[in-house]
Amino acid sequence: MSVFHIRRRIEIDAGHRIATHGSKCRNLHGHRYGIEAECAADALHDGGEQTDMALDFAFLKDEMMSRIDAFCDHGLIVALSDAALLDLFAPNGADPVVWRARLAQTVARDGAALTSDTRLGSKIYVVPFHPTAEALARHWFEVLAAPVVERSGGAARLVALRVWETPNCMAEYAP
């Protein structure tokens, strides 16, 4: 059986740290992340605006921009368990424990929490895992999987999500 594959890549700039890392990645630092979504379809659309396509590249880009770029670009990706780092961002006058508890409720409900209600008005994206390339690949896969099916009218499915932290280091999630 033939399968069509398409790929779309975006890039974002974001900071993070891996608090449990035994070396330099425990320090706050940033990356120019490359994020590539790979979709597959068993057949192409036979009519409409996606005729002879598995999924319009522009539709895939729209989903990646609205669900990844809008939340993470020029922000800081922080593990919910990294209380020391989060406490640095607690708004002036706020009890950091209460502020983190509100973030934890949003993370539990939505899988992540985006806020700029921070001491410096900085954008942070709080996730329930250490923000490694591997874990981000799985997270962003889960964020994009349903929209890919919807935007393709059920013709395409997300099959892999790749995250480059550097031009030489990439992690892939493909369930």
Secondary structure, 3 states (H helix, E strand, C coil): CCCEEEEEEEEEEEEECCCCCCCHHHCCEEEEEEEEEEEEECCCECCHHHECCCCCHHHHHHHHHHHHHHHHCCEEEEECCCHHHHHHHCCCCCCHHHHHHHHHHHHHHHCCEEECCCCCCCCEEEECCCCCHHHHHHHHHHHHHHHHHHHCCCCEEEEEEEEEEECCEEEEECC
